[in-house]
Amino acid sequence: MAGVASYIVVGSGVFGASTALHLIRAYPSARVRLVDRDGYAAPTRVAASWDWNKVVRADYRDIAYARLALEARDLWRDDPLYRPFYHESGVFWISAAGFADQVVANFARLGFDGGLRGHAVGEAAGLYCGIFGGADYDGAESVLVNPTAGWADAKDALRRVIEEAVALGVEYVQAEVAALALEEAGDAACRGVVTAAGETLTADRVLLCTGAYTAKLLMDSAPGRTSLHAGGRFVAAAASQAVAPLDEEQLRLFRRMPVAIHALPHAPCRSLAAVPHPLPSGSRG
């Protein structure tokens, strides 16, 4: 396909899927291939972006993150592609001193008035029908409540983004990438990828959206070229998550609860988010 730019995006999690969609929107005539070992009817099962619902919020101390997150939140709320998967339940933050004031100040500086504010602990404990009355507030001076935040149905949103990319011309390739196809000498230019089945896929540009697998992929692709290895440039991390079944009485209490984040330093996890999760069919009233 002489004269046509070509791209291979490895990994169909949130970074890979959105990268493929943005590429095909920006360059409609390009050849864009999205490669993953799982089919997009059930997107990549090892990616953090597909299995659990995700918090959508802009509550950051760093105003640069807040600005970006507010732009993303507006897309979740208004863009037809994302809107069906977004639920604006609000967020209830139990956090260290100064956090609520900083977030409120950031929103004000950015010109957003979403009704968020810090509540005194005693007042916060009685909100939402007292659902957080038994929480650990030791060390908290205030609680941030942001009614303009919420959560997104991650799996279905990811699948929908991939479907949109494919509809616009992205080629989805179900294959396991075993290594990068690198030039033998020089600056080790990448000319494509090699699948576990031995097939080589070539492109002008290869973008790795491979998460925690990236370090191993680079090592397997060029064991002797340490300059290409991840080294200490990034570190993979993980978080523990759990789902609790609810009976009908608990469902009535919790179904309209906000996302709850407990971020005090002494907590077992620094940021423990309780996100409403879809229940089995028939269990919702």
N, C-alpha and C positions, 0 to 999 in steps of 0.2 A: 504494500500500500504506500507507494512512493509519494512523498509530499504530505502525508497525513501523520500528524503527531500521534504517538502511541504511549500509553501508560499501563503499567501493571500496579494495582493496589493489592497488597497482600494482607489479608485479615479483614473480615466483614463485621467487626464489632463497631462501636459507635464512631471511632476515628476513621476506620476504613470505609464504612458505609457512607458517612457524610463527606469524606474526601472524594469518593467516586461520584456522588451526586453533584458536588460543587464543580468537579472537573468537567462533567458532561454538560452542565449548564453553562459553564464559561466557554467551553470549546466543543460545540455540538458536532463538529465534523471529526473530532479526534476518535481514535480507537482506545477505549478504556475498558480494561478487564479487571474485575474484582475476583480475587482468588481466595477460596477458603475450603477447608476440608469438610465443612458441613454445608448442606444445601440451604438456600435462603427461606424455604418454607418453615424450617426450624433453625434460625440463625445460630451462629457459632456458640456452642454450649459452654465453652470454657471462658468466654468473654464476660467481664463484669457488667457489661452493658445490656445483657438480654434477660437475665433470669429473675432479678428482683426489681420491684418498683424503685424509682429513684427520686430523691428530693430535688425539687426545682426551687431554688431560693437565691437571693442576692445579698444575704446577710454576711458580709465580710468586713474585717477591719481594714483591709487594703482596698482603697477606693478604686484602683484599677480593676481588681477582680469584681467589685460591686458593679462597675459600669458594664463590663462584659456580661455579667450574669443577668443584669436587668434587660439588656438587649436580647439575650436568649429567652428570658421569661416572656418578653413581649411576643416572640415568635411562637412559643408554646400556647399563648393565649389567643393569638390572632391569625396565625398562618393555618390555612385549611389542611395542610399536610400534617401538622402536629397537634392541632386543637382537639381532635377527638380523643387524644390520649392523656390530656392534661386535666388535673383535678385540683382546683384552688381551695385547699382545705385550711390553709394557714399553717404557720410554724410557731411552736412554743419552745423557746430556748432557755434552758437553765445554764447559765454561763458565769465565768469569772467576772470580777469587778471591772467596770468600764466598757464591757463589750456592747451592751445595749446602747449606751450613749454614743459610742463610736459609730455604730451602724446607723442610728437615727441621724447623726450628723452627716454621714456619707450620703444618705438618701436626700437630705436637704441640699447638700452641695451639688448633687446631680439633678436637682429639680424634680424629684419624685416625691409625691405625698401620698403614700399608700396606707396611711392610718396606722403605721407601726409605731410602737412606743414601748418603753421599759415600764414594767409594773413592779411595785414593791412585792416582796416575797409573800407576805400575808394576803395581799390582794390576788396575786397570781394563783395561789393555791386554791382559791375558790372559783376560778374561771372554768369554763367548760363542764359545768355541773359537778365541780369538785373532783374531776377525774385525776388531777395531779396533786390532790391533797396529801397523799402519802409519799410523795417524792422526796429525795434527799436534797435539801436546799443548803446544807452546811457549807458556808463560804460564799454563797451567792448573795449579792446585795440587791439585785433586781433580775427580772425575767423579761426577755424580749419576746413580744408577740407580734408577728408580722402576718396580717390577714391576706396579704397579696402574694404569698408563697404557697407551695403545695407539693404535689408529687405527680409523676408521670408513669404510665403503664409502659415500662421499658421494652419488654419483649415485642409487643405489638407495634410500638413506635419504630423500633429498629427494623422489623420486617417491612413496615410500610415505606420507610426510607429506601430500603433496597429495592422494593418493587417499583418505586418511582424512578430510581436510577436506571433500572433495567428497561422500563417503559420509554425512557429518553434515549436509550441506545447503549447503555453499559452492558457488556457481556459478562455474565456470571459464570465462573469456572469452578466447579467443585473438584478440588484436588488438594492434596497435602504437599506443601512446599518443603522440600528437604534441604535445599541450599540455594544460594544465589549463584547465578552464572557470571563469574568474574573474569575479566581479562587476565591473561597469564602474567603480564608485566606492566610496568608504568604505574599509573596511579590507581590501579585496580578498579577500573571503570566497570560498572555493573551493566550487563547487556540483557539481563532477564533472570528467570528463576528456573530451577530444576525441581520437578515434582518427585514424589516418592516412587512413582511408576516409571521414572526415567525420562519423561518428556521435558524438553526445554521450551519454555515460553519466552519470547523476546519482546523487548519494547525499548523506546527511547529513554524512558524514565521508569524507575521502580521505586515505589513508596512502601515502606514497611510500616504497617499499622498492626504490629504483632504483639504488643504488650509484653508480658513477662517472658514470652518465647523468644524475644529479640536477641538476647544475649547468647542463647544456645544456637540460634540460627546463624549469627555472625561467626561464632566459633566453628561450627560445622562447615561453614562455607569456605573459610580460610584459616585453618588451624595454625599455620605458621606466620600469619600476618597480624601480629599483635596490635598494630596501629588501627586495625579495623574492629578489634574486639570492644565490647562495651566497657570492660574494666570497671572503674568506679564512677562512670558517668551517669549511671542511673541504677537504682536498686528496686527490685520487685518487692511488693508488700501485699499483705492480705488482711482481711477483717473477718471476724466471726459473725454469722447471722443465723437467725432462727425464726421459725414460724410457729405460732401458737393457735390451735383450733379454738373457736369461740362457740359457746352455746347461744341460744336465742336471746337470753337476757343480756349476756355480755355483748352480743352483736348490737343490740339496741343502744347500749351505752357507748360503744366504741366506734360505731360506723361513721359518725360525724366528727370524730376527734381530729385535731390537727396533727401534723408531723411533730413528734417530740424529740428534741435533741438535748442530751445531758452531757455537758462539756466541761464539767468541773475537773480540776487536775487530779483530785483524789479518787475519781470514779474508776472502776475497773477498766473501762475503755474511755479514752479522752473524748470521743464523739460517738455516742450511742444513739442512733436514729431509729425511732419506731415509726415505720411507714405503713399506712393501711395497705393491706394486700388482698387481691381478689380471692374470694372464697369460692368453694365448689358450687357448681350450678344448683340453684334451688335453695341455697342457704341464705340468700339476701332477702330481707323483707321488703 
